[in-house]
Each structure stands twice: as structure tokens, then as C-alpha cells.
């Protein structure tokens, strides 16, 4: 599984430079997002991009389940993710 972070998904939603690559990953399948990155995605699209929550839902909700699995992180995985990102 390829786990996408909020940056990648914001890029896809807003047509930023990485949007094409992220769209290809989603097409290939087996992608996921952590619950914390899903929360950050909503925050970024509302606060930074200026979309309202309904617009964000329209972008995000169709992806969830079929193209993008939502995963919880336990303490060990969350710690490991933070270390990898650092």
C-alpha cells in the first residue's frame, strides 16, 4: 500500500505540480491515507485554499473507500511515520 500524506492530496485537489503523479497513484490503486492526514487535508483545503466544507467533501468523499483506504495509526506506526518523515 502507498500511503499518501496531506500534501499529496492537497496537490491533487488543487491541481498543483504533483497532481498528475498523485492521480496516477490513485488510478493504479492500493493507496491509503491516515486519519491524521485526512484531518490535515480538510484543514488545508478549508483554511489555506479557501474551500468550504461541502466543496472539500465533494473532492474527498468520492475517493474514500474505493481509491483511498483510510487507516488508523497505532502508537508504533505513528512514531515510525514521524521518524520517516523527519
Backbone as a printed PyTorch tensor [residue, N CA C, xyz], in Angstrom:
tensor([[[  0.8390,  -1.1870,   0.0000],
         [  0.0000,   0.0000,   0.0000],
         [  0.8780,   1.2430,   0.0000]],

        [[  0.4940,   2.2090,  -0.8170],
         [  1.1410,   3.5110,  -0.8400],
         [  0.3070,   4.4370,   0.0300]],

        [[  0.9220,   4.9770,   1.0790],
         [  0.2220,   5.8750,   1.9930],
         [  0.5390,   7.3040,   1.5780]],

        [[ -0.5000,   8.0310,   1.2080],
         [ -0.3510,   9.4180,   0.7690],
         [ -0.5350,  10.3580,   1.9500]],

        [[  0.2780,  11.3850,   1.9970],
         [  0.1050,  12.3710,   3.0580],
         [ -0.7790,  13.5140,   2.5700]],

        [[ -1.0770,  14.4270,   3.4670],
         [ -1.9780,  15.5340,   3.1440],
         [ -1.4290,  16.3870,   2.0100]],

        [[ -0.1040,  16.5890,   1.9710],
         [  0.4860,  17.4110,   0.9110],
         [  0.1210,  16.8620,  -0.4660]],

        [[  0.2670,  15.5560,  -0.6340],
         [ -0.0280,  14.9320,  -1.9300],
         [ -1.4920,  15.1070,  -2.3010]],

        [[ -2.3590,  14.9300,  -1.3330],
         [ -3.7910,  15.0250,  -1.6140],
         [ -4.2450,  16.4620,  -1.8330]],

        [[ -3.6280,  17.4060,  -1.1440],
         [ -3.9140,  18.8220,  -1.4000],
         [ -3.4770,  19.1590,  -2.8280]],

        [[ -2.3100,  18.6850,  -3.2170],
         [ -1.8230,  18.9320,  -4.5780],
         [ -2.7980,  18.3830,  -5.6050]],

        [[ -3.3090,  17.1910,  -5.3660],
         [ -4.2600,  16.5850,  -6.3000],
         [ -5.5560,  17.3880,  -6.3690]],

        [[ -6.0270,  17.8520,  -5.2310],
         [ -7.3030,  18.5750,  -5.1820],
         [ -7.2120,  19.9690,  -5.7910]],

        [[ -6.0210,  20.5480,  -5.7620],
         [ -5.8810,  21.9320,  -6.2120],
         [ -5.1370,  22.0660,  -7.5400]],

        [[ -4.7590,  20.9540,  -8.1320],
         [ -4.0770,  20.9970,  -9.4140],
         [ -2.6370,  21.4610,  -9.3320]],

        [[ -2.0280,  21.3130,  -8.1680],
         [ -0.6280,  21.7010,  -8.0210],
         [  0.2640,  20.7490,  -8.8030]],

        [[  1.5260,  21.0390,  -8.7920],
         [  2.5100,  20.3390,  -9.5990],
         [  2.4660,  18.8140,  -9.4550]],

        [[  2.2810,  18.2960,  -8.2650],
         [  2.2960,  16.8550,  -8.0340],
         [  0.9680,  16.1800,  -8.3710]],

        [[ -0.0140,  16.9460,  -8.8140],
         [ -1.3630,  16.4060,  -9.0460],
         [ -1.3790,  15.2540, -10.0360]],

        [[ -0.6200,  15.3470, -11.0960],
         [ -0.6080,  14.2920, -12.1150],
         [ -0.0670,  12.9970, -11.5260]],

        [[  1.0170,  13.0930, -10.7750],
         [  1.6150,  11.9070, -10.1640],
         [  0.6730,  11.2730,  -9.1490]],

        [[  0.0350,  12.0920,  -8.3280],
         [ -0.9040,  11.5740,  -7.3300],
         [ -2.0980,  10.9250,  -8.0180]],

        [[ -2.6210,  11.5470,  -9.0560],
         [ -3.7460,  10.9730,  -9.8050],
         [ -3.3750,   9.6050, -10.3750]],

        [[ -2.1590,   9.4700, -10.8610],
         [ -1.7020,   8.1820, -11.3950],
         [ -1.6270,   7.1270, -10.2880]],

        [[ -1.1220,   7.5110,  -9.1280],
         [ -1.0710,   6.5790,  -7.9970],
         [ -2.4770,   6.1170,  -7.6170]],

        [[ -3.4200,   7.0440,  -7.5970],
         [ -4.7960,   6.6890,  -7.2590],
         [ -5.4080,   5.7740,  -8.3150]],

        [[ -5.0700,   6.0050,  -9.5780],
         [ -5.5800,   5.1430, -10.6500],
         [ -5.0470,   3.7190, -10.5260]],

        [[ -3.7700,   3.6010, -10.1910],
         [ -3.1500,   2.2830, -10.0570],
         [ -3.7700,   1.5200,  -8.8880]],

        [[ -4.0970,   2.2340,  -7.8300],
         [ -4.7810,   1.6260,  -6.6990],
         [ -3.8570,   1.2860,  -5.5410]],

        [[ -4.4590,   0.6970,  -4.5240],
         [ -3.7880,   0.3040,  -3.2870],
         [ -3.1390,   1.4950,  -2.5970]],

        [[ -3.8800,   2.5980,  -2.4940],
         [ -3.4200,   3.7910,  -1.7920],
         [ -4.2090,   3.9520,  -0.4990]],

        [[ -3.5700,   4.5820,   0.4520],
         [ -4.2310,   4.8480,   1.7180],
         [ -3.8700,   6.2170,   2.2490]],

        [[ -4.6000,   6.6240,   3.2720],
         [ -4.3390,   7.8750,   3.9690],
         [ -4.6130,   7.6140,   5.4460]],

        [[ -3.7870,   8.1720,   6.3080],
         [ -4.0310,   8.0240,   7.7360],
         [ -5.1170,   9.0020,   8.1730]],

        [[ -5.7450,   8.6940,   9.2820],
         [ -6.7930,   9.5760,   9.7850],
         [ -6.2360,  10.9680,  10.0940]],

        [[ -5.0090,  11.0330,  10.6040],
         [ -4.4350,  12.3460,  10.9110],
         [ -4.1670,  13.1430,   9.6370]],

        [[ -3.7440,  12.4890,   8.5570],
         [ -3.5350,  13.1930,   7.2980],
         [ -4.8520,  13.5680,   6.6410]],

        [[ -5.8780,  12.7800,   6.8510],
         [ -7.2000,  13.1480,   6.3500],
         [ -7.6830,  14.4210,   7.0380]],

        [[ -7.4680,  14.4940,   8.3460],
         [ -7.8310,  15.7040,   9.0850],
         [ -7.0320,  16.9000,   8.5790]],

        [[ -5.7350,  16.7100,   8.3450],
         [ -4.8990,  17.7960,   7.8270],
         [ -5.3330,  18.2210,   6.4280]],

        [[ -5.7450,  17.2690,   5.6130],
         [ -6.2400,  17.5800,   4.2730],
         [ -7.4330,  18.5270,   4.3490]],

        [[ -8.4060,  18.1990,   5.1960],
         [ -9.5720,  19.0780,   5.3600],
         [ -9.1340,  20.4560,   5.8470]],

        [[ -8.2540,  20.4830,   6.8310],
         [ -7.7770,  21.7540,   7.3780],
         [ -7.1290,  22.6080,   6.2890]],

        [[ -6.2350,  22.0170,   5.5080],
         [ -5.5240,  22.7650,   4.4780],
         [ -6.4570,  23.2680,   3.3850]],

        [[ -7.3850,  22.4040,   2.9560],
         [ -8.2790,  22.8220,   1.8780],
         [ -9.2650,  23.9030,   2.3180]],

        [[ -9.6560,  23.8800,   3.5840],
         [-10.5750,  24.9100,   4.0810],
         [ -9.8060,  26.1780,   4.4470]],

        [[ -8.7900,  26.0380,   5.2820],
         [ -8.1110,  27.2110,   5.8300],
         [ -7.1670,  27.8640,   4.8310]],

        [[ -6.3460,  27.0820,   4.1410],
         [ -5.3340,  27.6650,   3.2420],
         [ -5.8730,  27.9160,   1.8390]],

        [[ -6.6080,  26.9410,   1.3030],
         [ -7.0990,  27.0590,  -0.0760],
         [ -8.3690,  27.8940,  -0.1390]],

        [[ -9.1790,  27.8570,   0.9300],
         [-10.3760,  28.6740,   0.9640],
         [-11.6510,  27.9820,   0.5040]],

        [[-11.6100,  26.6540,   0.3800],
         [-12.8280,  25.9240,   0.0310],
         [-13.7310,  25.8160,   1.2450]],

        [[-15.0300,  25.7000,   1.0240],
         [-15.8910,  25.4250,   2.1710],
         [-15.9650,  23.8950,   2.3500]],

        [[-16.4950,  23.4850,   3.4690],
         [-16.5000,  22.0600,   3.8190],
         [-17.2480,  21.2260,   2.7840]],

        [[-18.3290,  21.7400,   2.2280],
         [-19.0650,  20.9920,   1.2080],
         [-18.2140,  20.7660,  -0.0470]],

        [[-17.4310,  21.7750,  -0.4200],
         [-16.5380,  21.6200,  -1.5680],
         [-15.4590,  20.5740,  -1.2890]],

        [[-14.9170,  20.6010,  -0.0730],
         [-13.9050,  19.6130,   0.3070],
         [-14.5140,  18.2130,   0.2730]],

        [[-15.6860,  18.0750,   0.8500],
         [-16.3730,  16.7820,   0.8040],
         [-16.5560,  16.2960,  -0.6280]],

        [[-16.9060,  17.2040,  -1.5250],
         [-17.1110,  16.8340,  -2.9230],
         [-15.8190,  16.3140,  -3.5570]],

        [[-14.6680,  16.8320,  -3.1470],
         [-13.3820,  16.3610,  -3.6520],
         [-12.9500,  15.0580,  -2.9880]],

        [[-13.1370,  14.9790,  -1.6760],
         [-12.5250,  13.9140,  -0.8900],
         [-13.3950,  12.6640,  -0.7610]],

        [[-14.6650,  12.8410,  -0.4480],
         [-15.5130,  11.6820,  -0.1560],
         [-15.5700,  10.6350,  -1.2770]],

        [[-15.6060,  11.0340,  -2.5630],
         [-15.6240,  10.0150,  -3.6220],
         [-14.3540,   9.1550,  -3.6660]],

        [[-13.2570,   9.6760,  -3.1320],
         [-12.0050,   8.9240,  -3.1260],
         [-11.9610,   7.8660,  -2.0350]],

        [[-12.6390,   8.1470,  -0.9360],
         [-12.5210,   7.2830,   0.2390],
         [-13.2230,   5.9520,   0.0220]],

        [[-12.5480,   4.9090,   0.4130],
         [-13.0980,   3.5720,   0.2810],
         [-12.6400,   2.8760,  -0.9770]],

        [[-13.0140,   3.4020,  -2.1390],
         [-12.6670,   2.7390,  -3.3950],
         [-11.2290,   3.0240,  -3.8320]],

        [[-10.8200,   4.2680,  -3.8460],
         [ -9.4860,   4.6250,  -4.3150],
         [ -8.4950,   4.8700,  -3.1920]],

        [[ -8.9970,   5.1740,  -2.0240],
         [ -8.1480,   5.6030,  -0.9200],
         [ -8.6570,   5.0050,   0.3890]],

        [[ -7.9260,   4.0460,   0.9100],
         [ -8.3070,   3.4160,   2.1700],
         [ -7.8950,   4.3180,   3.3320]],

        [[ -8.7370,   4.4320,   4.3180],
         [ -8.4360,   5.2380,   5.4970],
         [ -7.8940,   4.3100,   6.5800]],

        [[ -6.7280,   4.6510,   7.1110],
         [ -6.0410,   3.8140,   8.0870],
         [ -5.7720,   4.5890,   9.3700]],

        [[ -6.0310,   3.9360,  10.4880],
         [ -5.6380,   4.4760,  11.7810],
         [ -4.1900,   4.0810,  12.0400]],

        [[ -3.4750,   4.9250,  12.7370],
         [ -2.1120,   4.5930,  13.1270],
         [ -2.0700,   4.3010,  14.6170]],

        [[ -1.5020,   3.1490,  14.9600],
         [ -1.2630,   2.8840,  16.3740],
         [  0.0120,   3.6240,  16.7830]],

        [[  0.3490,   3.5760,  18.0390],
         [  1.4810,   4.3330,  18.5510],
         [  2.7720,   3.9850,  17.8220]],

        [[  3.0090,   2.7060,  17.5960],
         [  4.2440,   2.2790,  16.9300],
         [  4.3230,   2.8110,  15.4970]],

        [[  3.2370,   2.6900,  14.7620],
         [  3.2420,   3.1640,  13.3720],
         [  3.3040,   4.6890,  13.2970]],

        [[  2.6300,   5.3570,  14.2150],
         [  2.6810,   6.8230,  14.2230],
         [  4.0940,   7.2990,  14.5100]],

        [[  4.7560,   6.6570,  15.4530],
         [  6.1370,   7.0110,  15.7690],
         [  7.0440,   6.7680,  14.5730]],

        [[  6.8790,   5.6220,  13.9390],
         [  7.6880,   5.2730,  12.7720],
         [  7.4420,   6.2680,  11.6190]],

        [[  6.1870,   6.6410,  11.4070],
         [  5.8570,   7.5950,  10.3500],
         [  6.5350,   8.9380,  10.6150]],

        [[  6.5040,   9.3850,  11.8450],
         [  7.1680,  10.6420,  12.1970],
         [  8.6650,  10.5860,  11.9590]],

        [[  9.2690,   9.4690,  12.2970],
         [ 10.7160,   9.2980,  12.0920],
         [ 11.0340,   9.2800,  10.6020]],

        [[ 10.2280,   8.5590,   9.8170],
         [ 10.4630,   8.5050,   8.3760],
         [ 10.3130,   9.8830,   7.7430]],

        [[  9.3100,  10.6230,   8.1790],
         [  9.1010,  11.9580,   7.6230],
         [ 10.2600,  12.8920,   7.9820]],

        [[ 10.7630,  12.7430,   9.2000],
         [ 11.9000,  13.5850,   9.6540],
         [ 13.1430,  13.2610,   8.8480]]])
